[in-house]
Amino acid sequence: MVPDIAEGLSASLEDYLQAIFHLQESHRVARVKDIADQMNVQPASVTGALKALAGRRLVNYSPYSPITLTAEGRRLGQDIVHRHDTLKKFFINTLQLHPQQAEANACRIQHAIDAVAVDRLVHFLEFLRLCPRTNMEWLEGFALYLRKGPQDSSCRDCLKDCLDRIDGSPARMHAESGDTAGVALRLRGRSTSPRGAVSAFGRKVKTQGAGERR
């Protein structure tokens, strides 16, 4: 986030800055009427917010003239939009929330989460996408869990697929070439017994599910 200038910026002013950023991206400039329409507020409210933002050197504003972001305002606007979009994608793609719910929650949380947490969340989502133990099938399994609750048979099928992927991965080629150390490294800490792994996973899921379904 932009240091000093952004400190103490209210959630309302962040929303105005976000609206101006989007309008400037699409129309090159923003006008009071456009901002009021986008935020569903009265023009007088927009004028007050613009004066506050101009006082922080985040917008270029004078009455009856188009509004643009300063360099500092643009950097902060990008940060706000990045926080919002990252949270919304996380709520939709990972937590399986309806887009309207995701939008509403992202709007609330974006004002409280800092840049470090957002950056960590971005890396976590990238990890979920790339890691062979998770990937999109893992997220689809979570969606199934939300719809039907714990499914022991599905867990068994999932673990079998995971082990099949491991058998067809570079680990298998290492094993066939005699590189057992490479295989041991990949499987360290894992149970190679589908039944044992399912049992442990099932206990964890049932415990979590019980807490969620009170």
Buried (B, 14 or more C-beta within 10 A) or exposed (E): BBEEBBEEBEEBBBBBBBBBBBBBBEEEBBBBEBBBBBBEBEEEBBBBBBEBBBEBEBBBBEEEEBBBBBEBBBBBBBBBBBBBEBBBBBBBBBBBBEEEBBBBBBBEBBBEBEEEBBEEBBEEBEEBEEEEEBEEEBBEBEEBBEEEEBBEEBBBBBBEEBBEBBEEEEBBEBBEEEBEEBBEEBEEEEBEEBEEBBBEBBEEBEEEEEEEEE
